[in-house]
Amino acid sequence: MKVCVIKTSSMGDVIHTLPALTDAQRAIPNLSIDWVVEENFAEIPRWHSAVNQIIPIALRRWRKSPFSAQTKNEWKSYRTLLQANQYDAVIDAQGLFKSVFFATP
């Protein structure tokens, strides 16, 4: 089963999501997780063996220059990557309005 977890920030929240992955991995042994996370915290999901791919986003940087060419290109690359993966489920662990934009291809 392939799942995408959306938990972009903050550092403590990202760390507190790790035990949920342990429980999920125990319940679903063939679980493969991709994790969308703010680029500053991208190292944290690597700590967990269930995480297959980390998809860093630059939300904080993008907010500073939302209409720049770099932001548009990075956003397009992110959307293309998300659409290319065939996820069985996308879990919005962020639970905020802003995370909806990252959870929908």
C-alpha positions as CSV (number, residue, x, y, z in Angstrom):
1,M,0.0,0.0,0.0
2,K,1.4,3.4,-1.0
3,V,0.4,6.4,1.1
4,C,1.3,10.1,1.0
5,V,1.4,11.9,4.4
6,I,1.1,15.7,4.4
7,K,2.7,17.1,7.5
8,T,4.7,20.1,6.5
9,S,5.6,21.8,9.8
10,S,6.4,22.6,12.6
11,M,9.4,20.5,13.8
12,G,7.6,19.2,17.0
13,D,4.5,18.3,15.0
14,V,6.6,16.5,12.4
15,I,8.4,14.5,15.1
16,H,5.2,13.7,16.8
17,T,3.8,12.1,13.6
18,L,6.6,9.5,13.6
19,P,4.9,7.1,16.1
20,A,1.7,7.1,14.0
21,L,3.9,5.7,11.1
22,T,5.2,3.0,13.4
23,D,1.6,2.0,14.3
24,A,0.6,2.0,10.6
25,Q,3.6,0.0,9.6
26,R,2.8,-2.6,12.2
27,A,-0.8,-2.8,11.0
28,I,0.1,-2.8,7.3
29,P,3.5,-4.6,6.8
30,N,3.8,-3.7,3.0
31,L,3.2,0.0,3.7
32,S,5.3,2.5,1.7
33,I,5.0,6.2,2.8
34,D,5.9,9.3,0.9
35,W,6.0,12.4,3.1
36,V,5.4,16.0,2.1
37,V,7.3,18.3,4.5
38,E,8.7,21.8,4.7
39,E,12.3,21.7,3.3
40,N,13.7,22.9,6.6
41,F,12.4,19.7,8.3
42,A,13.0,17.2,5.5
43,E,15.6,15.3,7.5
44,I,13.2,14.3,10.2
45,P,11.0,11.8,8.1
46,R,14.2,10.0,7.1
47,W,14.5,8.7,10.6
48,H,11.6,6.3,10.0
49,S,12.0,3.1,8.0
50,A,8.5,3.3,6.6
51,V,9.2,6.5,4.7
52,N,10.1,5.7,1.1
53,Q,10.4,9.2,-0.4
54,I,10.5,12.7,1.1
55,I,8.9,15.4,-0.9
56,P,10.2,18.7,0.4
57,I,8.2,21.9,-0.2
58,A,9.3,25.5,0.3
59,L,6.1,27.0,1.6
60,R,7.9,29.6,3.8
61,R,10.1,30.7,0.9
62,W,7.2,30.6,-1.6
63,R,5.1,32.9,0.6
64,K,7.8,35.6,0.3
65,S,7.6,35.6,-3.5
66,P,4.5,33.8,-4.6
67,F,4.6,35.0,-8.2
68,S,8.3,34.6,-8.9
69,A,9.4,32.3,-11.7
70,Q,11.2,30.1,-9.2
71,T,8.1,29.6,-7.1
72,K,6.0,28.8,-10.1
73,N,8.5,26.3,-11.4
74,E,8.9,24.6,-8.0
75,W,5.2,24.4,-7.5
76,K,4.7,22.9,-10.9
77,S,7.4,20.3,-10.2
78,Y,5.7,19.4,-6.9
79,R,2.3,19.0,-8.5
80,T,3.7,16.9,-11.3
81,L,5.5,14.6,-8.8
82,L,2.3,14.3,-6.8
83,Q,0.2,13.4,-9.8
84,A,2.8,10.9,-11.1
85,N,2.5,8.8,-8.0
86,Q,-0.4,6.4,-7.6
87,Y,-1.3,6.7,-4.0
88,D,-3.8,4.4,-2.3
89,A,-4.4,7.2,0.2
90,V,-3.3,10.7,1.0
91,I,-3.4,11.6,4.7
92,D,-3.5,15.2,5.7
93,A,-1.9,15.1,9.1
94,Q,-1.6,18.8,9.1
95,G,-5.3,19.4,9.3
96,L,-5.1,23.1,8.2
97,F,-6.6,24.9,5.3
98,K,-3.2,25.5,3.7
99,S,-2.4,21.8,3.6
100,V,-5.4,21.1,1.4
101,F,-3.4,22.8,-1.5
102,F,-0.6,20.2,-1.0
103,A,-2.9,17.2,-0.7
104,T,-4.9,17.6,-3.9
105,P,-3.2,16.8,-7.3
